[in-house]
Amino acid sequence: MNKKNKRIIIIVVLSLLLLTIIALLIRLKNDSAVFNEPTEVVSSGAAQFLSEQEKLDMGINTEDPVQIFRDASGDNIVYKIIKTDSDIVADPSSVMPINPPQQLPISE
């Protein structure tokens, strides 16, 4: 190959790399705007719990008390099943997600 062809190939590869980086940065900027929006939690001072009807609608046992955190618009953002009074929390960020047990593949 002559020098002219090598230069064209290098320019094309660098241009594609630059366009890929720009596209990823734009996508990352748009995604982070969605996930990093602060959610204002409405705190009335007392813990709020799901009503019997809300539990029925969600398929949750009506015997279990379920603490709920809502945002300013009234949308539910965090649920926590309460087993003892010490499980009641004031800060929704302290509620850890429940991870179902992972089933490992059985090797035979």
MODELLER restraints for C-alpha pairs under 7 A, 6 or more apart:
rsr = mdl.restraints
at = mdl.atoms
rsr.add(forms.Gaussian(group=physical.xy_distance, feature=features.Distance(at['CA:39:A'], at['CA:71:A']), mean=6.62, stdev=0.5))
rsr.add(forms.Gaussian(group=physical.xy_distance, feature=features.Distance(at['CA:40:A'], at['CA:71:A']), mean=5.55, stdev=0.5))
rsr.add(forms.Gaussian(group=physical.xy_distance, feature=features.Distance(at['CA:40:A'], at['CA:72:A']), mean=6.11, stdev=0.5))
rsr.add(forms.Gaussian(group=physical.xy_distance, feature=features.Distance(at['CA:41:A'], at['CA:69:A']), mean=6.82, stdev=0.5))
rsr.add(forms.Gaussian(group=physical.xy_distance, feature=features.Distance(at['CA:41:A'], at['CA:70:A']), mean=5.91, stdev=0.5))
rsr.add(forms.Gaussian(group=physical.xy_distance, feature=features.Distance(at['CA:41:A'], at['CA:71:A']), mean=4.42, stdev=0.5))
rsr.add(forms.Gaussian(group=physical.xy_distance, feature=features.Distance(at['CA:41:A'], at['CA:72:A']), mean=6.17, stdev=0.5))
rsr.add(forms.Gaussian(group=physical.xy_distance, feature=features.Distance(at['CA:42:A'], at['CA:70:A']), mean=6.03, stdev=0.5))
rsr.add(forms.Gaussian(group=physical.xy_distance, feature=features.Distance(at['CA:42:A'], at['CA:71:A']), mean=5.40, stdev=0.5))
rsr.add(forms.Gaussian(group=physical.xy_distance, feature=features.Distance(at['CA:42:A'], at['CA:72:A']), mean=5.51, stdev=0.5))
rsr.add(forms.Gaussian(group=physical.xy_distance, feature=features.Distance(at['CA:47:A'], at['CA:67:A']), mean=6.78, stdev=0.5))
rsr.add(forms.Gaussian(group=physical.xy_distance, feature=features.Distance(at['CA:48:A'], at['CA:67:A']), mean=5.71, stdev=0.5))
rsr.add(forms.Gaussian(group=physical.xy_distance, feature=features.Distance(at['CA:48:A'], at['CA:68:A']), mean=5.61, stdev=0.5))
rsr.add(forms.Gaussian(group=physical.xy_distance, feature=features.Distance(at['CA:48:A'], at['CA:69:A']), mean=7.00, stdev=0.5))
rsr.add(forms.Gaussian(group=physical.xy_distance, feature=features.Distance(at['CA:49:A'], at['CA:65:A']), mean=6.74, stdev=0.5))
rsr.add(forms.Gaussian(group=physical.xy_distance, feature=features.Distance(at['CA:49:A'], at['CA:66:A']), mean=5.41, stdev=0.5))
rsr.add(forms.Gaussian(group=physical.xy_distance, feature=features.Distance(at['CA:49:A'], at['CA:67:A']), mean=4.33, stdev=0.5))
rsr.add(forms.Gaussian(group=physical.xy_distance, feature=features.Distance(at['CA:49:A'], at['CA:68:A']), mean=5.34, stdev=0.5))
rsr.add(forms.Gaussian(group=physical.xy_distance, feature=features.Distance(at['CA:50:A'], at['CA:66:A']), mean=5.66, stdev=0.5))
rsr.add(forms.Gaussian(group=physical.xy_distance, feature=features.Distance(at['CA:50:A'], at['CA:67:A']), mean=6.39, stdev=0.5))
rsr.add(forms.Gaussian(group=physical.xy_distance, feature=features.Distance(at['CA:50:A'], at['CA:68:A']), mean=6.29, stdev=0.5))
rsr.add(forms.Gaussian(group=physical.xy_distance, feature=features.Distance(at['CA:52:A'], at['CA:62:A']), mean=5.86, stdev=0.5))
rsr.add(forms.Gaussian(group=physical.xy_distance, feature=features.Distance(at['CA:55:A'], at['CA:61:A']), mean=6.71, stdev=0.5))
rsr.add(forms.Gaussian(group=physical.xy_distance, feature=features.Distance(at['CA:55:A'], at['CA:62:A']), mean=5.86, stdev=0.5))
rsr.add(forms.Gaussian(group=physical.xy_distance, feature=features.Distance(at['CA:56:A'], at['CA:62:A']), mean=6.71, stdev=0.5))
rsr.add(forms.Gaussian(group=physical.xy_distance, feature=features.Distance(at['CA:64:A'], at['CA:81:A']), mean=6.78, stdev=0.5))
rsr.add(forms.Gaussian(group=physical.xy_distance, feature=features.Distance(at['CA:64:A'], at['CA:82:A']), mean=6.99, stdev=0.5))
rsr.add(forms.Gaussian(group=physical.xy_distance, feature=features.Distance(at['CA:65:A'], at['CA:81:A']), mean=6.06, stdev=0.5))
rsr.add(forms.Gaussian(group=physical.xy_distance, feature=features.Distance(at['CA:65:A'], at['CA:82:A']), mean=5.45, stdev=0.5))
rsr.add(forms.Gaussian(group=physical.xy_distance, feature=features.Distance(at['CA:66:A'], at['CA:79:A']), mean=6.55, stdev=0.5))
rsr.add(forms.Gaussian(group=physical.xy_distance, feature=features.Distance(at['CA:66:A'], at['CA:80:A']), mean=5.48, stdev=0.5))
rsr.add(forms.Gaussian(group=physical.xy_distance, feature=features.Distance(at['CA:66:A'], at['CA:81:A']), mean=4.38, stdev=0.5))
rsr.add(forms.Gaussian(group=physical.xy_distance, feature=features.Distance(at['CA:66:A'], at['CA:82:A']), mean=5.68, stdev=0.5))
rsr.add(forms.Gaussian(group=physical.xy_distance, feature=features.Distance(at['CA:67:A'], at['CA:79:A']), mean=5.73, stdev=0.5))
rsr.add(forms.Gaussian(group=physical.xy_distance, feature=features.Distance(at['CA:67:A'], at['CA:80:A']), mean=5.03, stdev=0.5))
rsr.add(forms.Gaussian(group=physical.xy_distance, feature=features.Distance(at['CA:67:A'], at['CA:81:A']), mean=6.21, stdev=0.5))
rsr.add(forms.Gaussian(group=physical.xy_distance, feature=features.Distance(at['CA:67:A'], at['CA:82:A']), mean=6.68, stdev=0.5))
rsr.add(forms.Gaussian(group=physical.xy_distance, feature=features.Distance(at['CA:68:A'], at['CA:76:A']), mean=6.83, stdev=0.5))
rsr.add(forms.Gaussian(group=physical.xy_distance, feature=features.Distance(at['CA:68:A'], at['CA:78:A']), mean=5.82, stdev=0.5))
rsr.add(forms.Gaussian(group=physical.xy_distance, feature=features.Distance(at['CA:68:A'], at['CA:79:A']), mean=4.73, stdev=0.5))
rsr.add(forms.Gaussian(group=physical.xy_distance, feature=features.Distance(at['CA:68:A'], at['CA:80:A']), mean=6.52, stdev=0.5))
rsr.add(forms.Gaussian(group=physical.xy_distance, feature=features.Distance(at['CA:69:A'], at['CA:76:A']), mean=6.00, stdev=0.5))
rsr.add(forms.Gaussian(group=physical.xy_distance, feature=features.Distance(at['CA:69:A'], at['CA:77:A']), mean=5.79, stdev=0.5))
rsr.add(forms.Gaussian(group=physical.xy_distance, feature=features.Distance(at['CA:69:A'], at['CA:78:A']), mean=5.18, stdev=0.5))
rsr.add(forms.Gaussian(group=physical.xy_distance, feature=features.Distance(at['CA:69:A'], at['CA:79:A']), mean=6.60, stdev=0.5))
rsr.add(forms.Gaussian(group=physical.xy_distance, feature=features.Distance(at['CA:69:A'], at['CA:92:A']), mean=6.69, stdev=0.5))
rsr.add(forms.Gaussian(group=physical.xy_distance, feature=features.Distance(at['CA:70:A'], at['CA:76:A']), mean=4.43, stdev=0.5))
rsr.add(forms.Gaussian(group=physical.xy_distance, feature=features.Distance(at['CA:70:A'], at['CA:77:A']), mean=5.49, stdev=0.5))
rsr.add(forms.Gaussian(group=physical.xy_distance, feature=features.Distance(at['CA:71:A'], at['CA:77:A']), mean=6.66, stdev=0.5))
rsr.add(forms.Gaussian(group=physical.xy_distance, feature=features.Distance(at['CA:78:A'], at['CA:92:A']), mean=6.50, stdev=0.5))
rsr.add(forms.Gaussian(group=physical.xy_distance, feature=features.Distance(at['CA:82:A'], at['CA:88:A']), mean=6.49, stdev=0.5))
